[in-house]
């Protein structure tokens, strides 16, 4: 049911209602998500899987996710992408 590329909706937490895609499976309870939220670890009980599967590689970049969401006409807030890039840049210093 939960696999890399599976489109889901967050059903718990601050980002309830946001569409996300599974980027990696961490263990039987947690996955790595990206999309209308910044990339983060998420409990699978907080996700409702949708029937769509996006063709992405494991740990695909946020830019790849954004391109795939645009193909599906799903809007991603630019603030989320910029926050993620700033966080990565500050970690590299």
N, C-alpha and C positions, 0 to 999 in steps of 0.2 A: 504494500500500500504506500508506504513512504519510501521514495527512491529519489536519487539525484535527478533534478529537473522537474519534479512534481510541483505544480502550482498549488498554493494553499492560501487560506485566509486566516489571519490571527484572530482567535476567539477569546483571548485573555490578555490582560496587561494594558499598558498605555496605548499601544498601537492596534487595539481591537478594530477589526474591519479592514486592516491593511493587507494588500496582496503581497505575497512573498513566494520565493522559490527555494527549494532545498538545494543547497550547494554541496553539502557533505553530510554523511551520517557518522556521528561521533560514537554512539553506543545504542543500546536498545531503547533508551528513553530520550536521548538528546540528538538534535540535528543542528547544522549550521545553516542559517537562512540569510537571504539578501533580497532586496527589492524595494518596496515602499517603506522599509525600515533600514537602519544601518545594519551592516553585517554583524550577526551575533549568534550566540548559542541559544537554542530554544527547546523547551520541553515539548515533546510531540503531543501531549495532552492539550497544549495551547494552540494547536493548529487543526483546521478543518481542511482535509485534502479536497482539491477540485479535480475534475476529470482530465484537465489538460496537462500535458507533459511537454516541457521545453527541452529542446536538444542542446544541452550544455555539458561541458566537461566537469569533472570533479574539481572543486575549488576555482571555478571560473571567476574572472575578474568582475568587479562591479560594472565596468564599462560594457562587458559582454552581456551581463544581465539587463542593463539598461536598453541595449539594442534589441534584445529579444522581447522585452516588455513593450517597446515602441511598435514592434511588428504586430503585437496583440492589442494595440491601442490602449495600453495601460500606462497612465501617467506616473512618473516618478518625480517627487519634489527635488529640485536641484539642491536645496539646502542639505538634504541627507547625503547626497553624493559629495558635496564640498566638505562636509564635516568629516566624512570617512577619509578623504584625501588629506585633509589637514592633520588628522590623527596619525596617519601613516607617516607623513612628512616629519612630524615632531618626534616620532619614535626613532627615525633614522638619524637624528642629530646627535 
